[in-house]
Each structure stands twice: as structure tokens, then as C-alpha cells.
Amino acid sequence: MSSTYESGQSQVRSTGDARNAWVRQTWAFAERNLREMRRSIAVLFWSMGFPAGFYLLTISVFISPDQVPASMLPVVKAAIAIGYGMFGATTVCLSAFSQQLVTDLEDNRYAQFRSLPIRPSADLVGRLVAGELFGLVAFGFVLAVGVATGAELTLRGLTTIPVLVVTLVLANLFWLILALGIATLVRDARYANIISISVAMMAYFLTGYNGTSPTMFTADPQILNFLPNTLAARIALYQLLDITDWKGAGLAPPGMPSDPMYLLLLAGYGVVVFAIGLVMMNRVLYQRRWNGRARGVER
């Protein structure tokens, strides 16, 4: 009886130690990546300076008082700010994430990581946490610039902030995993950065400014409520703009994604890409020639 009890206690302690080790490793990767992003002038420029600058250029040069009624101008500025905010979040997720990962690969750090009892999932989640946080900051920064220049944002209800945060996290997750794929394929910091920025810009312009200007989208506009980046931007538009005539505002068709099923669709995308990210991290970056489980390493 005593031996059974001691065995059970030992197993509980082992599980607790493994969980604590995973949390420490996750936080270590998150903290390191956040620190590097905060110190990188290139990351700050592409994630905050460039989108905010483009927003200011757009409202100064391309928004004419003759074309937009004064009563609609604050809402138009808000829609533009949301579009560029999503662009900023996309850029930091793609560019910063892939560049940091490629730098680790170029410096052969993963040869060291593979020799240590590091859990690949902790590495992935830590990097994702850093990218998500910085993506949220990038989005919020452009919105703050928008409000400072007259953009009018309105919370639709008590659930607006939670829905908006979940939407951004899920949208960012898609781009972060895409950046992981770019990094594992390219493995050159210069080319990875060029490809990442190019993908972000093409996704923005080819989808009608992330779905905030459907008339600029050349394909069936209904698709805008199903693509990950445009769906997220349009959910944000619906949650933050006080508009009843969406068609008159140039934001429809398609109809705004107000149904909760659209958020569930975005969550489905998130589950799929996260699973893909785990596979890539395990099978590509942490592929070992020895049996990791035999060495006590949890995948």
C-alpha cells in the first residue's frame, strides 16, 4: 500500500515538474523574442511606422472633402485605420517572426536546441506569444493614430473588446504559422524578410485593403467573408464602426460578418494552422537522429 502511494506521488511530482519546465521554456522564448522585436528598428518601422505613415498619407492625399461628406469622414478614417492596423499586425507577424527564426537557423542555434531537453511546443508557443502581443500592439498603435486624427471608433457592446482580441489573435496566428513555413523553406534572413513583406503587401492590396474596400477586390466579393485576413478585418469593422448603411459606406456587399459562425470559422482556421505549426516545429526544426522520448523530451 505504501509503495503504491509513493509511486503515485512520484508520478504527480514528475508531471508537475514537466509542466513547470514547459512553462519556463515557453516564457523564456516569449521574453527573448519580445526583447529582440522591441529593440529592432526594422520591426518597429514595418509594424508601426509604415502602416501609420501610410494611413496619414491616405487621409491627407486620397480622402477628399468633396467626395466624403463631413458627417461620414470620422467613420471613413476609422475604417482606413482598421485596415492599416491589420496590415501592421500582419507585417510584424510575417516579417519579425520569420526573420528571427531564420537568424536562429543561420546562427545554427537549433543544433544547440536539439541537444537540450527543450520541448518544440514550448519553442513554438513562446514565439507565438511574442508575435501575438506585438501584433496586438501594432494594431492598437495605428488605431490610436487614427483616433488622434479624427477617426471615430464605437464599441458595439460589452463583447466588442473580447471578440476583437480573439479575432486579432486568430488572424495573427495564421500569419505567424505562414512565417514559420517561410523561415523553414528560405533559411536566409534577407530573402525571408523580402518575401514576408511582399506577402503582407500583396495580401493587403489584392484583397481590397484587407476587405475594407470591397470595390477594389476583383473577384467575387462574397469571398471576403471567408479569407482569413479579410474576415478578421471585416469582423473588426463591424465591431468598431457605428454604421447602419454598410452598402452606402462602401463596405458591402458582402454583408458584414456579424454572425458568431464567422468567428467559429476563424477559430477553425486557427486550430488547423496551429496543428501545422506543431508538425513543422517537431518534424523540421527539431528533427532528431535519436529518440527524443527515450531521453525524456516531450514533444
N, C-alpha and C positions, 0 to 999 in steps of 0.2 A: 504494500500500500504506500509506504513511504517513498519507495523508488519511483512508483508511478507518479506521485505528486511532484517529486523533484524533477522528473523528466518533463512534466507539463510546464513547470515553472521555467525550466531551461529553454523550452521551445518558445514561450511567451517573451522571455528576455531576448532571444535571438531575433524574433520577429520585430520587436521594438527597436533593437539596435539597427537592424536592416532598414527600418522605416526612417529612423533618425539620420542614418548615413545618407539615404536618398534625399532627404530634405536639405541636409547640409550641402550636398553636392549641387543640388538644384539652385540653391541660393547663391552658392559660390559662382556658378556660371552666369546667373542673372546679374549679380553685382558687378562682375568683371565686364560683361557686355554693356551694361548701363554706363559704367565709368568710361569705357572706351568711346561709346557713342557721344557722351556728353562732352568729351574732350576733342572730338573730331570736328574741325571747321567744315569739312566737306559734308558731313552728315547734317550738321546744323543748317548749312546753306540749302541743301536739296530738300530737307524735310520741312523747314520753316521759312527761310529767307526767300527761296524761289517761289513757292506757292503763294506766299503773302505778297511778294512783289508782282506776280502775275495777276493776282486779284486786284491790287491797286491800279495796275496798268489797264485792266479790263474796265473797271468802273470809271476811270478817268478818260479813256480814249474811245471805248466802244459802246458805252452806255450814254446815249444822247437824250437830253431832257425833252427833245422834240418827239422822240419815239416812245418814251416811257412816261406815263402820267406821274405827276408828283406824288399822288397817293399810293402808287404802286412801287415807287423807287426803293423804299426801305425793304420791301419783300423781295424785289429783284436782286438787290445787293445781298440779301441773306441767302438766296438760292445760289448765287455765284460763290459766296463764301463757303457754303457747304460743299459745293463741287470741288473747289480748290483745297478745302480741308481734307476731303477724301483722297485727293491727289497727293497731298503731303504725307498722309498716313501710308498710302501705297508706296510712295518713294522710299520712305525710311524702312519699311518692311522689306522691300526688294533690295535696295542698294546697300544699306548698312548691314543687314543680316548676311547677305551673300558675301560682301567684301570682308567682313570679319571672319567668316567661316573659311573663305579662300585663303586669307592670311594665315590662319592656323594650319591649313593644309600645306601652304608654301613653306612655312617655317618648320614643317614636319612635327608639329606638336601632337598629332594624332598617333604617331609612333609611340610617344610617351604615354598618351592617354590609354592606349591599348594594353600597355604593360602594367597599368594600375587598376585597382578594383573599382573603376568608375562605371556607373550604370549609364548606358546610352540614353535611356529615357530621361535621366536626370540632366544630362547634357542638353538634350532637345528641349525639354520643358523650361530649363533655365534660360536658354537663348530665346525661346518663345516669349517668356515673361518679360524679358528686357525689350524685345521688339514690340510687344503689345503695349507696354507702358509708354514707350517713346512714340508709338503711333498715335496713342490717345492724346499725348501732349501736342504732337504736330497738328492734329485735327483741331484741338481746342485753341491753339495759338492763332490759326487762321480765322476761326470764328471770333476770337477776341479782337483781331484787327478789323474784321467786318463790323462788329458792334461799334467799335471806335469810330468808324467812318459812316455810320448811319444805318447799318443793317438792322432789321427788326426781327428778332427771334422770339417765338412764343411757344411756351410749353403746352402741349395738347392736354396733359392731365398728370396725375400723380405717377403714372407708369412711364412717362416720357423718358426720364433720365435712365432708369434701369433698361428699358427697351433700347435706347440709343447706345448705351455702353455695351450691351450684349451684341447688338448689330455690328458695332465697330470691331469688337473682339473677334467675332466670327469672320468678318470681312478681312481683317488683318491676318488672321490665321491662314486664309487661302494664299495670300501673297507671301507670307513667311515660308510656307512649305514650298511654294514655287521657287523662292530664293534658295532654299536648300537644294532643290533639284538643279538650279543653275550652277551653284557652287560645286556640286559633286561632278557635274559634267565639264565645266570650264576649267576650274582649278588654276586660274590666273587672275589676280586681283584687278588688273587693268581691264581685261576683256569682260570680266564678271560685272564690273561697275558700269561699263558701257552698255552691255546687254540689259542689265537691270533697269537703268534709266530709260533706255529705249522702250522696253516692255511697258514701263509705267506710263510713258508719254503716249504710246500707241493705244494702250487700253483706255486712256483718258479721252483722247481726241476721236478715236474710231467709234466709241460708244456714245457719242453725243455728250461730251464733257461729263462722263460717268453717269449718263442717264438724266442729267439735269437740263438738257436741251434736246428733247426727242426729235425735233425737226432736223437736227444735224446728223441723226442716225439714218444711214441709207437703207438698212434692212427693215424687216417688219418690226415696228415699234413695240409690239407685244413682247418681243424677246427681252426688252429692257427690264422687265419684272422677273426675269429668270437668270440672267447672268449675275454671277456673284458680286462683282463690283458695282454694277448699276442698280441691282436690287438693294444693296446696302445703302447706296446714296439716296435712292428714292424713299426708302423707309425713313431715313434721316430727314428728308424734305417734308414728308408727311407729319413727322413728329414735331418739327420745329417751326413750321410755317402756318400762319393763320390765314388760310385761303379756302374759299368755298368754290370758286370757279377755277378749277385747275386747268381746264382747257383754255380759258381766256388768259391765264397766266403763262401759257406756252409749255406747261408741264404734263399735259395729257393731249391725246392718248399716248400710251395706255393709261387706264385708271390707276390711281395711286395704290400701292400695296398696303392697304390698311388692315387686311385680314390677318389674324395670327398665323395662318398657314404659311405665309411668306417668311415669317421668322423661323418657323419649323423647317422650311426648305433651306434657309441659310444655315441652320444648325446641322442639317443633313450633310451639306457641303463640308462643314467643319469637321464632322466625325470622319468622313471619308478621307479628307486631306491629312488629318492628324494621323490616321492609321497608315497612310502612305509615308508620312514623315518618319514614323517609328520604324517602318520597314527599311527605309533608306538609311537611317542612322545606324540601325543594327547590322544590316547586311552589306553596307558600303563603307561607311566611315569606321565602324567598329568590327569589321570582319576579322576574326582571329584565326590563327592557324592551330590554336589549341582550344580545348573545350572550356568555354567560359564558365559553365555551370560547375564543372569539376573544381574550378578554382574559387568557387563561392561567389561568382559575379552574377548578379541578377540582371536579366535583360530588361 
